[in-house]
Amino acid sequence: MKAAVSTVEEGIHLRLAYELAAEDGDLRRGILQELVGRPQRYADLKVLLRGRRDHNLTVALVRLQRDGLISRRTNARQKPPTHTYELSSLGIQVVLAMQTIRPVGEILAAYEAGRKASVGR
């Protein structure tokens, strides 16, 4: 019974990676990639919005926290308090899995583009 539980836990990062890789323009994917290697403050992540509202960033960060991909630290000693986000261990696994999946997605997109081009002739 214990082996089944660990198998499910090990597969979660792959499921999350496929979900994030499948959604075009997903802000969550950009946030994860931006957090690779170093924690970032909320203000630093705002560059990912590209014309979208701040609310979109807040929602994406809450979803990533809920899924256990990132953690948030609050520095209350600073005025105003600052929030710093960093990848969790599960988040690191998901980013690595997304990097593995990405070439497959690019190949499929090129195939689809080729099919559409050949049908249009």
C-alpha positions as CSV (number, residue, x, y, z in Angstrom):
1,M,0.0,0.0,0.0
2,K,2.8,2.4,0.8
3,A,4.4,1.9,-2.7
4,A,1.1,3.0,-4.3
5,V,1.1,6.3,-2.3
6,S,4.7,7.1,-3.3
7,T,3.9,6.4,-7.0
8,V,1.0,8.8,-6.9
9,E,3.1,11.5,-5.3
10,E,5.9,11.0,-7.8
11,G,3.5,11.4,-10.7
12,I,2.0,14.6,-9.5
13,H,4.8,16.7,-10.9
14,L,4.3,15.2,-14.3
15,R,0.6,15.9,-14.3
16,L,1.2,19.5,-13.3
17,A,3.9,19.9,-15.9
18,Y,1.7,18.6,-18.7
19,E,-1.2,20.9,-17.5
20,L,1.0,24.0,-17.5
21,A,2.7,23.1,-20.8
22,A,-0.6,22.6,-22.5
23,E,-2.0,26.1,-21.7
24,D,-0.8,28.7,-24.1
25,G,0.2,32.0,-22.6
26,D,-0.3,30.8,-19.1
27,L,1.0,33.3,-16.6
28,R,1.8,30.5,-14.1
29,R,4.3,28.9,-16.4
30,G,6.1,32.3,-16.8
31,I,6.2,32.8,-13.0
32,L,7.7,29.3,-12.5
33,Q,10.4,30.0,-15.1
34,E,11.1,33.4,-13.5
35,L,11.6,31.8,-10.1
36,V,14.3,29.4,-11.3
37,G,17.5,30.0,-9.4
38,R,16.3,32.9,-7.2
39,P,13.4,34.1,-5.2
40,Q,11.5,37.1,-6.6
41,R,9.4,39.8,-5.0
42,Y,5.8,40.5,-6.2
43,A,7.0,43.8,-7.9
44,D,9.7,41.9,-9.8
45,L,7.1,39.5,-11.2
46,K,4.8,42.3,-12.5
47,V,6.9,42.5,-15.7
48,L,5.2,39.2,-16.7
49,L,1.8,40.9,-16.9
50,R,2.4,42.6,-20.3
51,G,-0.8,44.7,-20.2
52,R,-2.8,42.4,-18.0
53,R,-4.2,43.5,-14.6
54,D,-2.4,43.0,-11.3
55,H,-5.3,40.7,-10.3
56,N,-4.1,38.1,-12.8
57,L,-0.7,37.9,-11.2
58,T,-2.3,37.6,-7.7
59,V,-4.6,34.8,-8.9
60,A,-1.7,32.9,-10.6
61,L,0.4,33.2,-7.5
62,V,-2.4,31.9,-5.2
63,R,-3.0,29.0,-7.6
64,L,0.7,28.1,-7.6
65,Q,0.8,28.3,-3.8
66,R,-2.3,26.1,-3.5
67,D,-0.8,23.5,-5.8
68,G,2.4,23.5,-3.7
69,L,4.7,24.7,-6.5
70,I,5.8,27.9,-4.8
71,S,6.1,29.3,-1.2
72,R,5.7,32.8,0.0
73,R,7.7,34.6,2.6
74,T,6.6,37.9,4.1
75,N,9.1,40.4,5.5
76,A,6.9,42.3,7.9
77,R,9.9,44.4,9.2
78,Q,9.9,46.4,6.0
79,K,7.2,49.1,5.6
80,P,5.2,48.2,3.6
81,P,5.7,44.5,4.1
82,T,7.1,42.7,1.1
83,H,6.3,39.2,-0.2
84,T,9.0,37.0,-1.7
85,Y,8.1,34.0,-3.8
86,E,10.4,31.0,-4.4
87,L,10.0,27.5,-5.9
88,S,9.2,24.6,-3.6
89,S,10.8,21.2,-4.2
90,L,7.7,20.1,-6.1
91,G,7.9,23.3,-8.2
92,I,11.5,22.5,-9.1
93,Q,10.4,19.0,-10.3
94,V,7.6,20.5,-12.3
95,V,9.9,23.1,-14.0
96,L,12.4,20.3,-14.9
97,A,9.5,18.2,-16.3
98,M,8.3,21.1,-18.3
99,Q,11.7,21.6,-19.8
100,T,11.6,17.9,-20.9
101,I,8.1,18.2,-22.3
102,R,8.7,21.5,-24.2
103,P,10.6,20.0,-27.2
104,V,7.7,17.5,-27.8
105,G,5.2,20.4,-27.8
106,E,7.3,22.3,-30.3
107,I,7.5,19.3,-32.6
108,L,3.7,18.8,-32.4
109,A,3.1,22.5,-33.1
110,A,5.4,22.4,-36.1
111,Y,3.6,19.3,-37.4
112,E,0.2,21.0,-37.0
113,A,1.5,24.1,-38.8
114,G,2.8,21.9,-41.6
115,R,-0.5,20.1,-42.0
116,K,-2.4,23.3,-42.1
117,A,-0.1,24.7,-44.7
118,S,-0.3,21.6,-46.9
119,V,-4.2,21.6,-46.7
120,G,-4.3,25.3,-47.7
121,R,-2.4,24.7,-51.0
